[in-house]
C-alpha cells in the first residue's frame, strides 16, 4: 500500500488526517491525490465543453425508440421528434435494457440500488471518507457533505426505502460521531434523500460493443459503481471503434458474445 502512495496512521494521528473523524476511529489510510467529483457540476461542465466544441445537446428529450433500415439505425425517436443519426450509442444506465429491446436485443441488467443524502456537519470532512466495515462513504461536495451507501437488489425501480437512509446514517456515526441522537431527527437534519440504480451485468463487467443486429448501433452500460470513473476511458475507446469500424483489443472482454446462453 505504501508503494501505491497510501499512508496508514493510527490513534490520534489517524484522527488528525481529517477533523470530522470521531474518537472511535483507531486507524485510517490516506490515499494522496484522491479526489471527489460533483456529479451535477461534472455533467454541467461536460455539456458546456461539448457546446463549445460545436456539439448540439438535446436536453429534456426522452428517447422513445429508433427508426431503422437495412440493418442500420437512421434516426433516434424522442418525445420532441426524430433526430437523424449516422451512429447511435445506448449509454443510459438502467434505461438501457428498454432501449436495447427496441433494437431487438435483450440485456440482463440488474439495478444495484444505492442511497445517499446531504447533511451539514461541523466539522465537515475535508476528504472523501470511506467507512470500510460499514460499506458507506462521506464526500465533501460544494458546501455540504454527501453520505451514501448500501447495495439493494429490489428490482429495476427508484422506490426509496427510508429504512435504508436511516441505516446509512447510523453506519456513519461510528466514524463521524453522534451527529444525530434519534433516527426521527433525520427528517429535519438531512436534505435531498436519493436512490438510484447502479447497472450491473451477471459477471460484473460492463458491455461496450456493437449490437449484433445493427452495424451502427453500440452499447456502453453495466459499469456498476464505476460509471464516472470508467466513463472517459469507455468513451475514448468506443469512439475509436465507431470511427474505424474495428474493435480495439482492449474492449474484447466487454463484448456481447460473453453474455450468450
C-alpha positions in Angstrom: 0.0 0.0 0.0 2.9 2.4 0.7 4.2 1.7 -2.8 0.8 2.8 -4.2 1.0 6.1 -2.3 -1.2 5.1 0.6 -0.3 6.2 4.1 -1.5 4.5 7.3 -2.0 6.3 10.6 -3.2 5.1 14.0 -4.8 6.5 17.1 -4.7 10.3 17.4 -2.6 10.6 14.3 -5.4 8.9 12.3 -7.9 11.5 13.5 -5.6 14.3 12.6 -6.0 13.3 8.9 -9.5 14.7 9.0 -11.1 16.7 11.7 -14.5 15.1 11.1 -13.4 11.7 12.3 -14.6 10.6 15.7 -12.5 9.4 18.7 -13.7 5.8 17.9 -11.6 5.7 14.8 -8.3 3.9 15.6 -6.7 3.7 12.2 -7.0 5.3 8.8 -5.4 5.1 5.4 -4.8 8.3 3.4 -4.6 8.0 -0.4 -2.7 11.0 -1.7 -4.4 12.6 -4.7 -7.8 11.1 -4.0 -10.5 13.3 -5.5 -14.2 13.7 -5.5 -16.5 14.6 -8.4 -19.7 16.6 -8.0 -22.0 14.8 -10.5 -24.1 17.8 -11.3 -21.1 20.0 -11.8 -19.4 17.4 -13.9 -22.4 17.0 -16.2 -22.8 20.8 -16.5 -19.1 21.2 -17.3 -19.2 18.4 -19.9 -22.3 19.9 -21.5 -20.5 23.3 -21.7 -17.4 21.8 -23.2 -19.4 19.9 -25.8 -21.3 23.0 -26.8 -18.1 25.0 -27.1 -16.8 22.2 -29.5 -19.9 22.6 -31.7 -21.8 19.6 -30.4 -25.6 20.0 -30.2 -27.0 18.7 -27.0 -30.8 17.8 -26.9 -31.8 18.4 -23.3 -35.1 17.1 -21.7 -35.8 15.0 -24.8 -36.9 11.5 -23.8 -35.8 8.8 -26.2 -38.8 6.6 -27.1 -37.3 4.4 -29.9 -35.4 4.3 -33.1 -36.0 4.3 -36.9 -34.1 1.5 -38.7 -33.5 0.3 -42.2 -31.3 -2.3 -43.8 -29.5 -3.2 -40.6 -28.8 0.4 -39.6 -30.3 2.9 -37.2 -31.2 6.0 -39.2 -32.8 8.2 -36.5 -33.5 8.4 -32.8 -37.1 8.9 -31.9 -37.8 11.3 -29.0 -40.9 12.9 -27.5 -39.8 16.0 -29.4 -39.4 14.4 -32.8 -36.8 12.4 -34.7 -33.1 13.1 -34.7 -31.3 11.7 -37.8 -28.0 9.9 -37.0 -25.2 8.0 -38.6 -24.5 6.0 -35.4 -26.1 5.6 -32.0 -24.7 4.7 -28.6 -27.0 3.4 -25.9 -25.4 4.5 -22.6 -28.5 5.1 -20.5 -27.7 3.1 -17.3 -30.8 1.2 -16.1 -32.8 2.6 -19.0 -30.5 0.8 -21.4 -32.4 -2.6 -21.5 -35.7 -1.0 -22.6 -33.9 0.9 -25.3 -31.9 -2.1 -26.5 -35.1 -4.1 -26.7 -36.3 -1.5 -29.3 -33.3 -2.7 -31.3 -34.1 -6.4 -30.9 -31.5 -7.1 -28.2 -32.1 -8.2 -24.6 -29.6 -7.3 -21.9 -29.7 -9.0 -18.4 -29.1 -5.8 -16.5 -29.8 -5.6 -12.7 -30.1 -2.5 -10.6 -27.9 -2.4 -7.5 -29.7 0.5 -5.7 -27.6 2.9 -3.7 -28.8 5.6 -1.3 -27.4 9.0 -0.3 -28.3 12.2 1.3 -26.8 15.7 2.1 -26.2 17.0 5.6 -24.3 19.9 7.1 -21.7 18.6 9.6 -19.5 20.6 12.0 -16.7 19.9 11.5 -17.3 18.8 7.9 -15.0 16.2 6.2 -12.1 17.7 4.2 -11.5 14.4 2.3 -13.7 11.7 0.9 -14.0 9.2 3.8 -14.6 5.5 3.1 -16.1 3.6 6.0 -14.8 0.2 5.1 -16.5 -2.1 7.7 -19.9 -0.3 7.3 -19.8 -0.1 3.4 -20.6 3.7 3.4 -18.9 6.9 2.3 -18.9 10.6 3.1 -17.9 13.1 0.4 -17.5 16.9 0.7 -19.4 18.3 -2.3 -19.7 22.0 -2.5 -20.6 23.4 0.9 -22.2 20.3 2.2 -21.4 16.6 2.9 -23.0 13.7 0.9 -23.2 10.4 2.8 -24.1 7.3 0.8 -24.1 3.5 0.8 -26.0 0.2 0.5 -26.5 -2.2 -2.3 -30.2 -3.0 -2.5 -31.4 -5.6 -5.0 -35.1 -4.9 -5.1 -35.8 -4.7 -8.8 -35.3 -2.0 -11.5 -37.1 0.8 -9.9 -36.5 4.1 -8.0 -38.6 3.4 -4.9 -36.9 4.9 -1.9 -37.0 2.8 1.3 -36.5 5.3 4.2 -35.1 2.5 6.4 -32.1 2.4 4.1 -31.4 6.1 4.6 -31.6 5.5 8.4 -29.2 2.5 8.1 -26.6 4.6 6.2 -26.9 7.4 8.7 -26.5 5.0 11.7 -23.4 3.4 10.0 -21.7 6.8 9.7 -21.9 7.6 13.4 -19.1 5.3 14.4 -16.8 7.4 12.1 -18.3 10.9 12.3 -19.5 10.9 15.8 -23.0 11.2 17.1 -24.2 13.9 14.7 -27.8 12.9 15.5 -29.4 11.3 18.5 -32.5 9.6 17.2 -33.5 8.4 13.7 -36.5 10.6 13.9 -34.1 13.6 13.9 -33.0 12.8 10.3 -36.2 14.2 8.8 -35.1 17.7 9.8 -31.4 17.3 9.5 -30.8 15.8 6.1 -31.6 17.1 2.6 -32.1 15.6 -0.8 -32.5 11.9 0.1 -31.8 10.0 -3.1 -31.9 6.5 -4.5 -30.5 5.3 -7.8 -29.9 2.0 -9.6 -26.3 1.1 -10.5 -26.4 -1.0 -13.6 -24.8 -4.5 -13.1 -24.5 -7.4 -15.5 -24.2 -11.0 -14.2 -20.4 -11.2 -14.4 -19.8 -7.7 -13.0 -18.3 -6.3 -16.2 -19.8 -3.7 -18.5 -20.8 -4.3 -22.1 -19.0 -2.0 -24.6 -19.7 -3.3 -28.0 -21.6 -3.0 -31.3 -25.0 -4.6 -31.4 -25.0 -7.9 -33.3 -28.2 -6.8 -35.2 -27.2 -3.3 -36.2 -23.9 -2.3 -37.8 -24.0 1.3 -36.5 -25.6 0.8 -33.0 -23.5 0.4 -29.9 -24.0 -0.1 -26.2 -21.9 1.2 -23.3 -23.5 0.3 -20.0 -23.2 -2.0 -16.9 -20.4 -0.1 -15.2 -21.9 -0.7 -11.8 -20.4 1.7 -9.2 -17.7 2.9 -11.6 -19.6 4.8 -14.3 -18.0 8.2 -13.7 -14.6 6.6 -13.1 -14.6 4.5 -16.3 -16.7 6.8 -18.5 -13.8 8.7 -20.1 -11.8 5.6 -21.0 -15.0 3.9 -22.3 -15.9 6.9 -24.5 -12.4 7.2 -25.8 -12.2 3.5 -27.0 -15.8 3.4 -28.2 -15.2 6.5 -30.3 -12.2 4.7 -31.9 -14.4 1.7 -32.6 -17.2 3.8 -34.2 -14.7 5.8 -36.2 -12.6 3.0 -37.6 -15.1 0.1 -37.6 -12.5 -2.1 -35.8 -13.0 -3.1 -32.2 -9.9 -2.1 -30.1 -8.3 -5.1 -28.5 -8.8 -3.6 -25.0 -12.6 -3.9 -25.5 -12.5 -7.6 -26.2 -13.5 -8.7 -22.6 -16.6 -6.4 -22.8 -18.4 -7.9 -25.8 -22.0 -9.1 -26.1 -20.8 -12.6 -27.1 -19.8 -13.4 -23.5 -23.4 -13.0 -22.4 -24.9 -15.5 -24.8 -26.6 -18.5 -23.1 
